[in-house]
Amino acid sequence: MNDVIEAGYNDNLPQLADDSLIRIAREAEARIDAVVKIKQIALKVTNARDWTDQNGNPYLQVSGAEKVGGVFNISWRIGEPIYDEEPDGNFTYTYMGRFSIPGREIEVTGSRSSKDPFFKKYEWINGVRTEKPIAAIDKRDVKMAAMTNLLGNGITRLLGIRNLTWDDLEKYAGIKKEDVAKVEYKKNDNKSPVQQPQKKTVKDNEPATEPQIKAVYALLGKLGVTDDFAKHEKVSRIIGMPAPEVITSLSLLKKGQASTVIETLTKEGSSENNLGQKDRPCRAVDRFAVVGL
C-alpha cells in the first residue's frame, strides 16, 4: 500500500519541482549555517563590558554595537531625533536610521520614553522613597538611551542575531551572566536603603562642580564605558548605592561623591594601563555618520 502511495506521489510531482525543493532546502541550510557563524563572530569581538543584564536579558551597549559593526563593515546614517511630549508631561525621543552592508539595507527606529522606570528620580522624605516630578528627568539621558536602542536594534536586525540568550554569550564569547553589569527595575517599596550614608561635611554635600562631572565622563570614556546604562551603574556602585538601584543622572552627584568616583576611576585606569590595552572598545570609524546628539 505504501509503495502505491509513494509511486502516485512521484508521478504527480514534476522533476523540475523536485529539484527546486532540494535547492531550496540546501539554501535554507546554508543560511542557517551562516547565521550561526555570524553570531559566533559578532559575539566573539565583544566582552563583558559591552553588555548589561536588563531584567534578566542580555542588552548590547553602544561599545559592543560599534565593535560588531566594524567587523562586518556595517554603515549607518541617523536622522535628527523626534521629540514627542504627552499632556501629562511624559516625553519620548525616537531616532530613525538606515543600516546597510553590501547587498542589504534596512530602516530601523529606536525610542525611549520618560515612562521607563530607569529614568525615574526619587528622593527620601522622612524615610519614605518618593518619586520626583517628570520635570526632574534629564532629557539628555532619555535621548542618549534612544540612540543606544537604535544602534543595538539596527545592527542585530541587519545580521539576523536578535533575541540573544546568555547561553549564546557564554558559548560564543565566554561571557557569563554573572560577569555582566546588572540593571533591574523594581516598584517603589518605600523602604529605606539598608546601607546608611556616611556622615559628610557641608562642602561634600554641595552639588558636584561642572569640572568634576566632566572628569567623571572623561575617565569613564578612557575605561571604555561608553553606554549610559553602564556609566550610571558603575558610578552607582562606586558611591555605594544599594543594587539594583542606579543613579539616573551623573549631574545628581555631590562633591564628595564625585571626588570618590574620580579617585576610584583614576586608580582603575592606572591598573589597566599597567596591563596594556587589551579588550579596549573600538572607536566609531569615520564612515559612521551620526547626527542629532
TORGU-736659 format. One record per atom (N, C-alpha, C): residue in one letter; x, y, z. Coordinates in steps of 0.2 Angstrom, whole numbers, plus 5000, padded with zeros to 4 digits. Last residue first. Layout:
AXYZ;...
***
This chain:
L511553225091;L511753215098;L511953285101;G511353235077;G510753245082;G510953235089;V512153105068;V511953175069;V511453175074;V513353005061;V512853005067;V512753085068;A514052895050;A513852965051;A513252975056;F515452815049;F514852805053;F514552885054;R516652825044;R516152815039;R515452815042;D517652845054;D517352905051;D516752885046;V517252725068;V517652755062;V517252805058;A517152725085;A516752735079;A517252755073;R518452635094;R518052695092;R517752695086;C518252475103;C518452515097;C518152585097;P518752455120;P518252455115;P518552495109;R520152345125;R519852415125;R519352425119;D520752225126;D520052225127;D519752295127;K522352285131;K521952235129;K521252245131;Q523352375133;Q522752405130;Q522252345128;G524152345150;G524152355142;G523452375140;L524252345163;L524052285160;L524052285152;N524352475166;N524952435168;N524852365165;N523152525163;N523752545159;N524352505160;E522352475173;E522352445166;E522852465162;S522852555184;S522952475184;S522852445177;S522452675180;S523152665181;S523252585181;G521052655180;G521352675174;G522152665174;E520852645194;E520652585189;E521052595183;K521252765199;K521552705201;K521452645196;T520152845192;T520952855191;T521352795193;L519052795198;L519152785191;L519852795189;T519252835212;T519252765210;T519352755203;E519352975210;E519852945213;E519852865211;I518053005205;I518653015201;I519252985204;V517252955216;V517152925209;V517852935205;T517553045226;T517652975227;T517652935220;S517153165220;S517853155222;S518053085223;A515753145219;A516153155213;A516953145214;Q515453145233;Q515353085229;Q515853085223;G515753275237;G516153215240;G516053155236;K514853345228;K515553355228;K515953295231;K513553235222;K513853285226;K514553285226;L512653205207;L513253185211;L513353245216;L511853235197;L511553225204;L512053215209;S512353215185;S512353285187;S512053285194;L512253085181;L512853105185;L512853175187;S510653015184;S511053065180;S511653085184;T510152915191;T509852925184;T510252975180;I510952775199;I510852855198;I510652865191;V510052635203;V510552665199;V510452735198;E509852485213;E509652555211;E510252585208;P509852345216;P509952365209;P509852445208;A511252395226;A511052365220;A510252345221;P511452555235;P511252485235;P510952455229;M512752655231;M512052645231;M511952575231;G514152685232;G513852645237;G513052645237;I514852745223;I514652795228;I514252755233;I515052635214;I515652665217;I515452715223;R513852605209;R514152555214;R514752585218;S513552715202;S513152705207;S513452655212;V514552705192;V514652765197;V514152745203;K514052595185;K514752595188;K514752645193;E512752645181;E512852585185;E513552585189;H513052745172;H512752755178;H512752705183;K513852675162;K514152735166;K513752745173;A512852585158;A513452555161;A513852615165;F511952665152;F511752625157;F512352605161;D512752735142;D512452775148;D512252725153;D514252665136;D513552665136;D513252695143;T515652675138;T515352725133;T514552725134;V517052635145;V516252635147;V515952685143;G518352645143;G517952605138;G517252605140;L519152725151;L519052655153;L518652615148;K518952845145;K519552805145;K519552735147;G517652865149;G517752855142;G518452825141;L517752885163;L517352835160;L517552815153;L518553005162;L518852945165;L518452885163;A517553095157;A518253085153;A518553015156;Y516553095167;Y516453075160;Y517053055156;V517353145177;V517053085178;V516853055171;A517653275172;A518153225174;A517953155174;K516353335171;K516753325165;K517353275166;I516153335185;I515653295181;I516053285174;Q517153435189;Q517153365192;Q516653315187;P516753545182;P517453515180;P517453445183;E515553575188;E515553555181;E516253525179;T515453505205;T515553555200;T515553535193;A514053435214;A514753425211;A514853485206;P513253525227;P513253485221;P513953485218;E513753485244;E513653535239;E513653495232;N514253395253;N513553385251;N513353435246;D515553435256;D515453375252;D514753365250;K515253545264;K515553555257;K515453495253;V514853495275;V514353535271;V514653545264;T515453325276;T515453395278;T514953425273;K514553175281;K514953215276;K514953285278;K514353005286;K514253075288;K514753115283;Q513652885274;Q514152915279;Q514152985280;P512052815273;P512552855271;P513052875276;Q511752635276;Q511652705278;Q512252755276;Q511052515267;Q511652545268;Q511552615270;V509752495265;V510052455270;V510652495272;P508652625261;P509152585259;P509452555265;S506852625266;S507552655266;S508052605264;K505452585256;K505952565261;K506652605260;N504552605246;N504552655251;N505052635257;D504552525235;D504352495241;D504352545247;N504252555218;N504452585224;N504152555230;K504752405209;K504252455211;K504552495217;K506252405199;K505852375204;K505352435206;Y507452355187;Y506852395188;Y506452365194;E509152325186;E508552305187;E508052355188;V510652295178;V510152345179;V509452315180;K512352235180;K511652225181;K511152285182;A513752185170;A513352235175;A512652225175;V514252015169;V513952075166;V513652125171;D514651905175;D515151945173;D514952015171;E513551825176;E513751855182;E514351905181;K513351775163;K512951825166;K513151855172;K514951765154;K514451735159;K513951795161;I515651745139;I515451795144;I514851765148;G516251675128;G516451655135;G516251705140;A515651685116;A516151745118;A516451725125;Y514851575113;Y515251605108;Y515751655110;K514351535125;K514551485120;K515051515116;E513951655132;E514451605135;E514751555130;L513051705123;L513551745125;L514151695128;D512051595122;D512451625116;D513051655118;D511651595135;D511951535133;D512351555126;W510951715136;W511551705140;W511951645138;T510351755119;T510251725126;T510951725129;L509651875108;L510251835110;L510051815117;N508751945099;N508551895104;N509051845107;R509551945083;R509151975088;R508951915093;I510351925071;I510551895078;I510251925084;G510451985058;G509951925060;G510151895067;L511052095055;L511452025055;L511051965056;L510052185056;L510452185050;L510752115049;R509752175070;R509252155065;R509652145058;T510952215076;T510752145077;T510252125072;I510952355071;I511552305070;I511352235070;G509752415075;G509952415068;G510452355067;N509752395090;N509252365085;N509452355078;G510852465093;G510852395095;G510352365091;L510552595089;L511152565086;L511052485088;L509352625096;L509352625089;L509952585086;N509752625109;N509252575107;N509252565099;T510552735109;T510852665111;T510352615108;M509652835106;M510152815102;M510452755103;A508952825118;A508552815112;A509052795106;A509852865127;A509652795128;A509252775121;M509953005124;M510552955123;M510352885123;K508753045128;K508953055121;K509453005119;V508753025142;V508252985138;V508452985130;D509753115145;D509853045147;D509353005142;R509253235141;R509853205138;R509953135139;K508253255151;K508053245144;K508653215140;D508153205167;D508653235162;D508453215155;I506753235177;I507153185172;I507553225167;A506053335183;A506653315186;A507153265182;A504753335177;A505253385176;A505953375178;I504053235184;I504353215177;I504853265175;P504453245202;P504053255196;P504453245189;K505053095211;K505153165209;K504653175203;E504452985223;E504652995216;E504553075214;T505152945238;T504652975235;T504852995228;R505452845252;R505652855245;R505152885240;V505452905268;V505052875263;V505352895256;G506152975277;G506252905277;G505852865272;N505853105275;N505653075281;N505652995281;I506053075259;I505753125263;I505553095269;W507253055246;W507053025253;W506753085257;E506853045229;E507153075235;E506853045241;Y507052995212;Y506752985219;Y507153035224;K506652985195;K507153005200;K506753005207;K506652875181;K506352905186;K506852925192;F507352805171;F507452875171;F507052905177;F506952665172;F507652685173;F507752755174;P505552655169;P505752665176;P506452685177;D504952755156;D505452705158;D505652705165;K504452875153;K504052825157;K504452765160;S505152935144;S505252955151;S504852915156;S505752825132;S505252865135;S505352885142;R506552795117;R506552785124;R506052835127;S506852715101;S506552765105;S506552745113;G507352685085;G507452675091;G507252725096;T507052605069;T506952655074;T507152635081;V507752565053;V507652555060;V507452615064;E507952495037;E507752555041;E507552535048;I509252415028;I508652415032;I508552485035;E510052335015;E509952395019;E509252395022;R511252235006;R510652245010;R510652305014;G512452244998;G511852194996;G511252205001;P513552285011;P513452265004;P512952215002;I512452345024;I513052315022;I512952295014;S511652475034;S511752445027;S512452405027;F510352565041;F510952525042;F511052485036;R509652715044;R509752665039;R510352635040;G508552775058;G509152765054;G509152715049;M507752885069;M507652835063;M508352835060;Y507352905086;Y507852905081;Y507652855075;T506352985098;T506452925093;T506952945088;Y505953015115;Y506353035109;Y506452975105;T504553075124;T504853015121;T505353045115;F503853115140;F504053135133;F504453075131;N502553185151;N503053125149;N503253145142;G501553275153;G502253295154;G502753245152;D500253245150;D500453235157;D501253255158;P500253255136;P499953305140;P500153305147;E501853215129;E501153205131;E500853255135;E502953255116;E502853265123;E502053255124;D504353195106;D503553195107;D503453205114;Y505553225095;Y505353235102;Y504553235102;I506653135085;I505953165085;I505753165092;P508353175080;P507853145084;P507153175084;E508953175063;E508853205069;E508353175074;G509553015057;G509253075057;G509253115063;I511052915053;I510452935058;I510253005057;R511652785044;R511552855044;R510952875048;W513052665044;W512352685046;W512252765045;S513852515040;S513752585040;S513052605041;I514852375043;I514152405043;I514252475044;N515852285043;N515852335038;N515152365038;F515952185053;F515552175047;F515452225042;V516752255062;V516952185060;V516652175053;G516052365065;G516652375062;G516852305059;G514952315072;G514852355066;G515452365062;V515452265083;V515152225079;V515152255072;K515952385089;K516352335088;K516152285082;E514752455091;E515252485087;E515752435085;A514052375100;A513752385093;A514252415088;G514852395111;G514852325108;G514552335101;S514652525114;S515352505113;S515352435109;V513252525116;V513552565111;V514252535109;Q512752365122;Q512852435123;Q513152465116;L511452235122;L512052265119;L512152335119;Y510952145135;Y510752205131;Y511452235129;P510151995141;P510752025138;P510552085134;N508951995154;N509151985147;N509752025145;G508652025167;G508751965166;G508951945158;N508552165168;N507952125170;N508052055167;Q509852175159;Q509252215160;Q508752175161;D511552175160;D510952125161;D510352175163;T512452235146;T512152245153;T511652195153;W514052235137;W513352205139;W513152235145;D515352265136;D514952285131;D514252265132;R516052205146;R515952275147;R515452305142;A516352075142;A515852085147;A515552165148;N516652105124;N516752075131;N516252095136;T516552055107;T516352095112;T516652065119;V516951965097;V517352035097;V517152075103;K516051865098;K516751855100;K517151915100;L514851905092;L514951895100;L515651895102;A515151895079;A514951955082;A515051955089;I515551755077;I516051815075;I515851875079;Q514351695080;Q514951675083;Q515451735083;K513451755071;K513351755078;K513951745082;I513951705059;I513951775060;I513851785068;K513751565061;K514451595060;K514451665062;V512351565061;V512751535067;V513451565067;V512051615048;V511851645054;V512251625060;A512651515040;A512851575040;A512651615046;D511851405043;D512551395045;D512851465045;I510651455038;I510651435045;I511351435047;R510951465024;R510851525028;R510851505036;A511151325021;A511751365021;A511551435025;E509851285023;E510351255027;E510951295027;A509251355012;A509051365019;A509551345024;E509851295001;E510051365003;E509851385010;R509351165002;R510151175003;R510251245005;A508051185000;A508251155006;A508951175008;I508051234987;I507851274992;I508051254999;R508551114980;R508951184980;R508751224986;I507451034983;I508151014985;I508551074985;L506451104976;L506351094983;L507051074986;S506951094963;S506851164966;S506851154974;D506850964960;D507450994960;D507451054964;D505450954960;D505850914964;D506550944965;A505051034949;A504851054956;A505251014961;L505650954939;L505851024940;L505751044947;Q504850834939;Q505650834941;Q505850904942;P503250854946;P503750864941;P504450864943;L502350734954;L502750794956;L503250794950;N501550624951;N501250694951;N501650754952;D502350524953;D502150534946;D501850604946;N502650524967;N503150544962;N502950554955;Y501350484972;Y501650554973;Y502150574968;G501250354967;G500750404965;G501050474966;A502250294974;A502350304967;A501850354964;E501750304987;E502450344985;E502450344978;I500650234986;I500550304988;I501250334986;V501250104983;V500750134978;V500650214980;D501950084994;D502350084988;D501850124983;N501050065004;N501450125004;N501750134998;M500449945000;M500050005000;M500450065000;
***
